Amino acid sequence: MKKLFLAASFVGLLSVSCTPKSTATAEAPKSVTSTAEQIAQGKTIYENACKRCHDLPEPTRYTSVQWVGIMNSMAPKAKLNDEQHQWVYDYVVSVKK
């Protein structure tokens, strides 16, 4: 039984250590560096580009960390460039509860 447990542990550790480490999706866009005008543009993009496919969640519904994942998965679908991605992120995290 010990041998089976050790073998299973070894295989588990081996599989975890061999998986690629992805940091791109875990990284937040830069801190709020957008101007008020760019944040306003982010709001417009959020309201227009995102609404094409689904209802818009209230920005305060998610934390800034949760928005990182949301933005990283949705920005490519909305065809946002890096600047637009930053503006929308800065908009949604700038909305106060």
N, C-alpha and C positions, 0 to 999 in steps of 0.2 A: 504494500500500500504506500509506503514511504517513497519507493522508487517511482510509482505512478504520479504521486504528488510532485516530486522533484522534476520529473520529466515534463509535466504540465506547466509547472512554474517556469522552467527553462524555455519552453516553447513560447509562453506568454511574454516573458521578458525579451526574447529574441524578436518576436513580432512587433513589440512596442518600440524597440530600439531601431528597427529597420524602417519605420515609417518616416516619410519626409516631414521635416518641421516647417510648417507654414506660418510665417509671421505676417504676411501681407494682409490677410483678412482680419488679424487681431489688432492691427495698428489703427489708431484713430487718425482722422485727418488732422492737420495742424490745429493748434489751438485757435480760438477765434481771432482771426487776423483780417477778416473781411471788414470793409467799411460799412457804414449804415446803408449806403446805396447798394452795395453788393448783397447785403443781407436781405434788403427789400427785393432785389432781383432773385435771390434764393427762394423767397416766399412765392414769388410769381412762378418760378420754375416748378416748385413743389406743388402749387395749386393746379398748374396746367399739365405738366408732363406726367405727374404721378396719377392724377385723376383720370387720365385716359384709360387706365386699366383697372382701377379699383377705387373704393371709397378711401378718403384720406383719414388716417388716424390723427387724433389730437396730438400735437407735438409733445405735450406734457405727459402723455401716456407712457412714454419710454424714457429711460435714463440716457445720458450721453453715451455711455458704454453700449447700451442696447442699440442706439442709433448707429453706432459704428458698423455693427453687423448688418443692420437693415440697409444702410447706405451702400455698403460694399457689395451686397447682393442685388440691390435694385438699380443702382446707378448705371451699370452696363445695359440693363434691360431698357432703361429710359434713354439710353444713348447720351448720357451726360459726359462732357469732357471733365478733366481734372478740376478746372476752375469752377464749373457749374456744380460739381460734386461738393466742393468745399463750401460754396455759397449756400447750398441747400442744407448741408450739415450745420453750418454756422447759424442758419435761420432756425432749424428745429431745436437746437440746443440753447438758443438765445431766448426762446419763449419761456416766460416764467410761469410757475404754477400759481 
